[in-house]
Amino acid sequence: MADTIPPMSFSPMSSDAAAQSLSGKRILLVIGGGAAAFKSHDVIRFLRERGARVVPVLTRAAEEFVTPLTVSVLAGNKVYRDLFDLTEEAEMGHIELSRDADLVVVAPATADLIAKMAAGLANDLASTLLMATDKRVLIAPAMNVRMWEHPATRRNVATLRKDGVLFAGPVEGKMACGEFGFGRMVEALDIVDSIAAALAAGPLSGQHILVTSGPTHEPIDPVRYIANRSSGAQGSAIARALVALGARVTFVTGPAQVPPPDGVQVVRVQTARQMQEAVTQALPADAAVFAAAVADWRVAREVTSKIKKDAAGTLPVLEFTENPDILAEVAQMGAGRPALVVGFAAETDDVVAHARAKLARKGCDWIVANDVRPETGIMGGDENAVTVLSAEGADSWPRMSKDAVARKLAARIAQALST
């Protein structure tokens, strides 16, 4: 079908590279109930051959396809099965189990498990672990082609991708039921390669970075609002570049024109006050990049009915009040402040001078300044030319694509956090 959900997987790694990234790693493997569950045996075997420790979790449905004894023997570890097992909870509670891992893997990830993850259900051990974990999650979907193409599955997969869940497959092939199409689980070695790629140590591996992006919309009445011309393209590119370096990214975005990148946890907001709340909820973070173009003001008294023109042509009078200064609040918060706070300054004149004043006023570590006069085409365009200001001075970069700016800034962030 032309509109089939595209499969998504990691690039293969060499066996040496895979072994290096997996050695000593702890993998929490959730095995779902489906015909592809037999492949979990090889996944466990290959992971252990490469030096990983596997902690298996079986759903009730999985026990119809693979036995706990076989899985336990292959893993060389206890199999966890029951959320309400008092012995298991006494030895290692499900919260600790969900977080005492380097990566959580679901293979096979059935339509039912995917739906539970997308809806936030937690009514058995597997779904509770997936809700309670603070680690990255990689899933290997496996289901009938019609189930994979069902609108409900499409919605659920889209939700998980926006939440930052990683995918290995599925691929096109013959199903156990005899049908052919997308939905077949990738082979065990492909899953292991995907796990290795997810665990490959990037310079920002293990770091949590908060990124804000896009404009905010400040309502005047139910049909009108105050906004700006920010497309969100630069913020989205920065988040994507940080993920590529191994960071875990929380992406707080206003109503942007460009979609969020894959691999981030997306929090959507409309107003500055909603963004302020979302930022507070996302902390703590190792670094924070405030690329959003937050409206400086909002209408002091938003009305609940549309403002109408009257026969006399009387113009409405709008009284404004300041929005919260999210960048300054985080930069000056003291305890719990991110180690690196980066602000943005979109200016139309005296760009460097105004940005330097903003750097001092806000208390952040860096300001990324750019000239957004209409003739530059930067606001809403594909390119940018920035100057990065810090206590060490000003570093002006040539005009380049916003993706290139993002990659260069992400590399600089990685270097700063490593020192």
Secondary structure, 3 states (H helix, E strand, C coil): CCCCCCCECCCCCCHHHHHHHHCCCEEEEEECCCHHHHHHHHHHHHHHHCCCEEEEEECCCHHHCCCHHHHHHHHCCCCECCCCCHHHHHHCCHHHHHHCCCEEEEEEECHHHHHHHHHCCCCCHHHHHHHHCCCCEEEEECCCHHHHHCHHHHHHHHHHHHCCCEECECEEEECCCCCEEEEECCCHHHHHHHHHHHHCCCCCCCCEEEEEECECCEEEECCEEECCCCCCHHHHHHHHHHHHCCCEEEEEECCCCCCCCCCCEEEECCCHHHHHHHHHHHCCCCEEEECCECCCEEECCCCCCCCCCCCCCCCCCCCEEECCCHHHHHHCCCCCCCCEEEEEEEECCCHHHHHHHHHHHHCCCEEEEEECCHHHCCCCCCEECEEEEECCEEEECCCEEHHHHHHHHHHHHHHHHHC
